[in-house]
Amino acid sequence: MKVTVNVPERLEAEARARGVSVEVYVEQMLSRQSLAFVEATPQSVCAAVDRILELRKANTLAGLRIKDLIHEGHKY
């Protein structure tokens, strides 16, 4: 498979200013972005888990069991 990418002139100029090829410059940009994403993810995952646990504290089934709710639909 052959992929053709049109590189904006600005990106090409930035790569030239750093003294690297466009390919190397793009790889560096992508690696920095992926590291930033990986570093940010655990905090957001932990926050989401904490929020889910907080939300379920107030929810009750008023004495019913999950099994009762499943079988409720089987009666008809």
N, C-alpha and C positions, 0 to 999 in steps of 0.2 A: 504494500500500500504506500502511496506517496501523498504526503500532506504538504500543501503550500500555504504559507502564512505570510500575510502582508504586514510588515512591521512599520509602525508609524515613524516618521522622520525624527520626532522628538526622542523616541526610545533608542533609535540608532545613534543619535548624537550623544545621548547619555552614556551609552556603552563605549563609544569612541573616546569620550572624555575620561572614562575610567581605565582605558587602555585594554579592554577585553572585547571579545566578539559578542555579537548580539545574543547568540545561544547561551554563552556563559553568563551574561548579564541577566537574561530571563531566568535561567536556572537559579541564580542567586536570589532574585526577587521572589521566586516561588518558594524556595526553601525558607526564607525569612517569614513569608506569610504563613506557611504551614506550621512553623515553630510557634508563631504567635497564636495560631488557632489551637494547637495542642496545649499550650500553656493556659489558655483561657477556658478550655473545656471542662477540666475537673471542677472548677469553682461553680460553673453554671450547672453541672450535673448534681453536685452536692446541694446546691440551692433548690433545684427542682425536687430532689428526693425529700428534703426537709419540708418543702411546701406541701407535697403530697401527704406526708405523714401528719402535718398539722391539719389539713383539710379532712382527713378521715376520722379525726378525733370526735368531731361533732356529728358524724353520721351514724345512725343506728337503724336497725331493722324492726324496731318496736316489738321485740320478742320473737320475731320470725327467724328461721334459719334459711340459709341460702338454698338448701335442699327443698324446703317448703316452697320457695319461690319458683324453683325449677319445675316442680311437679304441679304448680298452679296451672300452667298451660296445658298439662296432660289431661285435665279433667274434662275438657270440651272437645 
